[in-house]
């Protein structure tokens, strides 16, 4: 019997000429690094290609592509998909999940290229992510961070049923962080 992780890494959805796949090997690392280097991608920065590939391989990645196929409704295939020709795909966006495939899923690096926005593809991308989230029968929590209260908070509330976590010292859950060197706002602490 195949593991949940291996099955989820073989998922694909199509909608007309657009295609979403969880096959991380389809993501073109040079283009992804361009995305990470863009001003719009304020929460991260480009990585060495080997580090970027390792990051993708250790995540559940939803790549958004355009391909030369006409018409068709959105469909889901949980069966293994034939590997499309990478050269026939145009990389348009990404959603990345850091997960143990059982109890926790952290959604990050959601991005759709500016030339593609306004076509409903970002919503479709997140609906595909949510479809997978709902299949994880032992999931304790899915979560994400966003600094965009105006657009992103209502977007994820609507599409994923997420709520803003309320934090007060000494009450409920505590969300804690320590920024690392890959964070654009990282400041190395002086030892001494």
C-alpha angles and dihedrals in degrees: 000000000000119000121253089245094054092047094048091050089062098057125122138176129190134197115178108301092348126094134187120196135176090209101116092195089072093063109101104227096204091055091044089053089051087054091049089050095052120107089238090061092068097157098063146022138218119285133205107278093248091052091047092051091048090050090053094045091052095050138062100251126196107199119194116210142167118225135179097263124121128228129327136134126263109282134178128217120191090177119090110282126220110254108256120223104270091210090060093055126086111206110231107162151332146222117194127199123198103204148148086219090237119054110004137040124179115192115210143150095039107172138153119189116256093240090059101045121111094041097094092251094123090054090048091049092053092044088057090050090049091050088059092043090056091053093059098095096187096044113140097183145354116199146168141181123233134169093195105095094167101055112007100047094056090039095057092038090057100040102034104023090240123158131201108260112235114220130193125164110265096010130095121326124352119215108207132182142179115196118231133204091273091063113095089223095049115134117189111235115235113239118217 
